[in-house]
């Protein structure tokens, strides 16, 4: 039995904002199936009572001082933008047709 | 001896003493690059004038009596995942092709402050995802030992540049082995510092809880000097460790393992390992014993599950980190014809801009974080991470360092694993546990495999913030082996 179906891969591609072709979906479905089967081995470690670690350091909630400091100028911040209008990032429409 | 064959420490001393200028040293390396780059293809971006400008500025600073560090004027090749104001930064991805960052990474800024001269930006697997540098959108890099083979990855441009004498030093990043494995397969030294010991600010993120900048060099002392130059606390990185940099240079100058306790990881040997790799590894263990170290076998059973845990944790973090490539603020934008929505443009851009490995990992991470699968995959992987850290802690109660082969095989042929992700992932089998636990680990050359005459690396792992132990043991192995070989391993590499 496969760990992941082609339809599930299509759903993941949508969630991941990747416009994949049908051929790509077939290809990735096969590969992801093999990878998921391999990574499922994590279940072999008995860890019911073990706390999870998100990272290796004993640090939580690191904040910097709330002080005004130098940052990018508008020109610098916009320097790599695909499209700019009136000192702002110009983006495609973000609302549906019916809106 | 020509300038390109000198160590970084030697070059730094010659420049400081006025024996040679930073410009002359930079020119020698730029000439070498012009000669061998057509074969090696280690660099994505080289700009002779920008490099010479930096060298001229260092010479002027030294003439003015400015006190710079021991590497002032020494050239360095910089992995193209650190942002640089004066050079494009791509992370090996089409989605960032031509992008000029508006700021410098902390590592970049510290290289400049110490007077290092950046020769150019080196090739890498796209967003540092891979073990061969074949996943670069801009073509493969070739291993200087055998041009038909990979230089390792993801920092393969950096390892190849140093092994090909194009640069005495280079920077890398290590998320699952991306410094140590390329160092191993190109016969040089590569170090993953303790997580948080070197800043991630301005390092294009792959897996934030694992990414660690570190040095490549042709010898242990040079690696220590470079680590010292760019490491240390950085308030711009929220997981930076506010502690002094371990005394890595002093350790590299004291190659003494007498009385040290060295643990041999039982799980990292046997099936799946190339016989020539195991032969050199076992000789290195005997060597350490002959130098006065006490060698004991250590069992860390959960290390066997490190690889699957990593391939859940790293893709999960990558799927989140790479969401920033949305075609809106910088980088590629595809299909914006005035009729399509932002969401459609985003999906078309990401499909066109990301390569296959990045797409696989983004989808895998999205899967592992999905409701219904989260507990079984990402959640369980995080628990395995805790178990692995505990096994390290228990081991370090008995020994000072742990050793293993750096990677199970020597450099594999270009193309061999390109469309077999699971085979590719096995290259990181021995390096991943140290990333999950945040420990320090180094790879030093320990000989050539009998089957193919290609380099083998010894991995030396040490506890968090005990980076100096990696250098001490690495320097002892290097000194003893170079005595046997009559010089560095790299001297055995064929002429390019």
HADDOCK unambig.tbl for C-alpha pairs under 7 A between the chains (distance, minus, plus):
assign (segid A and resid 12 and name CA) (segid B and resid 363 and name CA) 5.72 0.50 0.50
assign (segid A and resid 12 and name CA) (segid B and resid 366 and name CA) 6.60 0.50 0.50
assign (segid A and resid 12 and name CA) (segid B and resid 367 and name CA) 6.67 0.50 0.50
assign (segid A and resid 13 and name CA) (segid B and resid 363 and name CA) 6.40 0.50 0.50
assign (segid A and resid 16 and name CA) (segid B and resid 362 and name CA) 6.74 0.50 0.50
assign (segid A and resid 16 and name CA) (segid B and resid 363 and name CA) 6.33 0.50 0.50
assign (segid A and resid 16 and name CA) (segid B and resid 366 and name CA) 6.90 0.50 0.50
assign (segid A and resid 17 and name CA) (segid B and resid 346 and name CA) 6.42 0.50 0.50
assign (segid A and resid 17 and name CA) (segid B and resid 347 and name CA) 4.31 0.50 0.50
assign (segid A and resid 17 and name CA) (segid B and resid 350 and name CA) 6.93 0.50 0.50
assign (segid A and resid 18 and name CA) (segid B and resid 347 and name CA) 4.46 0.50 0.50
assign (segid A and resid 18 and name CA) (segid B and resid 348 and name CA) 6.60 0.50 0.50
assign (segid A and resid 18 and name CA) (segid B and resid 350 and name CA) 5.65 0.50 0.50
assign (segid A and resid 18 and name CA) (segid B and resid 351 and name CA) 4.98 0.50 0.50
assign (segid A and resid 19 and name CA) (segid B and resid 347 and name CA) 4.89 0.50 0.50
assign (segid A and resid 19 and name CA) (segid B and resid 348 and name CA) 5.29 0.50 0.50
assign (segid A and resid 19 and name CA) (segid B and resid 351 and name CA) 5.39 0.50 0.50
assign (segid A and resid 20 and name CA) (segid B and resid 351 and name CA) 6.36 0.50 0.50
assign (segid A and resid 28 and name CA) (segid B and resid 360 and name CA) 6.89 0.50 0.50
assign (segid A and resid 35 and name CA) (segid B and resid 422 and name CA) 6.64 0.50 0.50
assign (segid A and resid 38 and name CA) (segid B and resid 308 and name CA) 6.58 0.50 0.50
assign (segid A and resid 39 and name CA) (segid B and resid 308 and name CA) 4.13 0.50 0.50
assign (segid A and resid 39 and name CA) (segid B and resid 309 and name CA) 6.69 0.50 0.50
assign (segid A and resid 39 and name CA) (segid B and resid 311 and name CA) 6.58 0.50 0.50
assign (segid A and resid 39 and name CA) (segid B and resid 312 and name CA) 6.87 0.50 0.50
assign (segid A and resid 41 and name CA) (segid B and resid 305 and name CA) 6.84 0.50 0.50
assign (segid A and resid 41 and name CA) (segid B and resid 308 and name CA) 6.39 0.50 0.50
assign (segid A and resid 42 and name CA) (segid B and resid 305 and name CA) 5.99 0.50 0.50
assign (segid A and resid 42 and name CA) (segid B and resid 308 and name CA) 6.05 0.50 0.50
assign (segid A and resid 42 and name CA) (segid B and resid 309 and name CA) 5.94 0.50 0.50
assign (segid A and resid 42 and name CA) (segid B and resid 380 and name CA) 6.56 0.50 0.50
assign (segid A and resid 42 and name CA) (segid B and resid 381 and name CA) 6.09 0.50 0.50
assign (segid A and resid 42 and name CA) (segid B and resid 384 and name CA) 6.97 0.50 0.50
assign (segid A and resid 43 and name CA) (segid B and resid 380 and name CA) 6.81 0.50 0.50
assign (segid A and resid 45 and name CA) (segid B and resid 384 and name CA) 6.74 0.50 0.50
assign (segid A and resid 47 and name CA) (segid B and resid 383 and name CA) 6.20 0.50 0.50
assign (segid A and resid 47 and name CA) (segid B and resid 384 and name CA) 6.96 0.50 0.50
assign (segid A and resid 50 and name CA) (segid B and resid 383 and name CA) 5.89 0.50 0.50
assign (segid A and resid 51 and name CA) (segid B and resid 383 and name CA) 5.91 0.50 0.50
assign (segid A and resid 51 and name CA) (segid B and resid 386 and name CA) 6.94 0.50 0.50
assign (segid A and resid 52 and name CA) (segid B and resid 379 and name CA) 6.83 0.50 0.50
assign (segid A and resid 52 and name CA) (segid B and resid 382 and name CA) 4.65 0.50 0.50
assign (segid A and resid 52 and name CA) (segid B and resid 383 and name CA) 4.12 0.50 0.50
assign (segid A and resid 52 and name CA) (segid B and resid 386 and name CA) 6.08 0.50 0.50
assign (segid A and resid 53 and name CA) (segid B and resid 382 and name CA) 5.17 0.50 0.50
assign (segid A and resid 53 and name CA) (segid B and resid 383 and name CA) 6.31 0.50 0.50
assign (segid A and resid 53 and name CA) (segid B and resid 385 and name CA) 6.19 0.50 0.50
assign (segid A and resid 53 and name CA) (segid B and resid 386 and name CA) 5.54 0.50 0.50
assign (segid A and resid 54 and name CA) (segid B and resid 382 and name CA) 6.24 0.50 0.50
assign (segid A and resid 55 and name CA) (segid B and resid 209 and name CA) 5.20 0.50 0.50
assign (segid A and resid 56 and name CA) (segid B and resid 437 and name CA) 5.51 0.50 0.50
assign (segid A and resid 56 and name CA) (segid B and resid 438 and name CA) 5.27 0.50 0.50
assign (segid A and resid 62 and name CA) (segid B and resid 238 and name CA) 5.86 0.50 0.50
assign (segid A and resid 76 and name CA) (segid B and resid 102 and name CA) 5.68 0.50 0.50
assign (segid A and resid 80 and name CA) (segid B and resid 99 and name CA) 6.33 0.50 0.50
assign (segid A and resid 80 and name CA) (segid B and resid 100 and name CA) 6.92 0.50 0.50
assign (segid A and resid 80 and name CA) (segid B and resid 329 and name CA) 6.91 0.50 0.50
assign (segid A and resid 80 and name CA) (segid B and resid 330 and name CA) 4.57 0.50 0.50
assign (segid A and resid 80 and name CA) (segid B and resid 331 and name CA) 6.47 0.50 0.50
assign (segid A and resid 81 and name CA) (segid B and resid 328 and name CA) 6.90 0.50 0.50
assign (segid A and resid 81 and name CA) (segid B and resid 329 and name CA) 4.76 0.50 0.50
assign (segid A and resid 81 and name CA) (segid B and resid 330 and name CA) 4.29 0.50 0.50
assign (segid A and resid 81 and name CA) (segid B and resid 331 and name CA) 6.88 0.50 0.50
assign (segid A and resid 82 and name CA) (segid B and resid 328 and name CA) 6.80 0.50 0.50
assign (segid A and resid 82 and name CA) (segid B and resid 329 and name CA) 6.75 0.50 0.50
assign (segid A and resid 82 and name CA) (segid B and resid 330 and name CA) 6.00 0.50 0.50
assign (segid A and resid 82 and name CA) (segid B and resid 331 and name CA) 6.73 0.50 0.50
assign (segid A and resid 82 and name CA) (segid B and resid 332 and name CA) 6.89 0.50 0.50
assign (segid A and resid 82 and name CA) (segid B and resid 333 and name CA) 6.24 0.50 0.50
assign (segid A and resid 89 and name CA) (segid B and resid 328 and name CA) 6.99 0.50 0.50
assign (segid A and resid 89 and name CA) (segid B and resid 329 and name CA) 6.33 0.50 0.50
assign (segid A and resid 91 and name CA) (segid B and resid 328 and name CA) 6.04 0.50 0.50
assign (segid A and resid 91 and name CA) (segid B and resid 342 and name CA) 6.72 0.50 0.50
assign (segid A and resid 92 and name CA) (segid B and resid 336 and name CA) 6.65 0.50 0.50
assign (segid A and resid 92 and name CA) (segid B and resid 338 and name CA) 6.86 0.50 0.50
assign (segid A and resid 92 and name CA) (segid B and resid 340 and name CA) 6.95 0.50 0.50
assign (segid A and resid 92 and name CA) (segid B and resid 341 and name CA) 5.60 0.50 0.50
assign (segid A and resid 92 and name CA) (segid B and resid 342 and name CA) 4.70 0.50 0.50
assign (segid A and resid 93 and name CA) (segid B and resid 341 and name CA) 5.03 0.50 0.50
assign (segid A and resid 93 and name CA) (segid B and resid 342 and name CA) 5.61 0.50 0.50
assign (segid A and resid 94 and name CA) (segid B and resid 341 and name CA) 5.87 0.50 0.50
assign (segid A and resid 94 and name CA) (segid B and resid 342 and name CA) 5.31 0.50 0.50
